[in-house]
C-alpha cells in the first residue's frame, strides 16, 4: 500500500490547467470526505451528488445541496440527473421547513 493522496494530486493537476487529469485522479481517491469537497470546489456538482448519494451519508448529501444552492444553480436540473437525487432533495427541503 503506497498511501497516495489522490486528492492532492488532483488539486495540483487542476491548478496547472490539467482538468481531465485531475478528474481521472480523483476517481481513485477512496475517501468520500476528501473527494466531495474537491468536486464541489471545481464545480462538478452532479458528480459530487452522485458520490454522496451512493455513500448514503445524509451529512454529505446535505453539504452538496447547500453548495449547489449557494451557487444559485438550477437545482432541479442538476439533481434530476442523479438517481434518487430528487428524493434526497425533498428530504433536504423538509428538514429546512420548505413546502413543495
C-alpha positions, 0 to 999 in steps of 0.5 A: 500500500503506497498511501497516495493522496489522490486528492492532492494530486488532483488539486495540483493537476487542476491548478496547472490547467490539467482538468481531465487529469485531475478528474481521472485522479480523483476517481481513485481517491477512496475517501468520500470526505476528501473527494466531495469537497474537491468536486464541489470546489471545481464545480462538478456538482452532479458528480459530487451528488452522485458520490454522496448519494451512493455513500448514503451519508445524509451529512454529505448529501446535505453539504452538496445541496447547500453548495449547489444552492449557494451557487444559485444553480438550477437545482432541479436540473442538476439533481434530476440527473442523479438517481434518487437525487430528487428524493434526497432533495425533498428530504433536504427541503423538509428538514429546512421547513420548505413546502413543495 
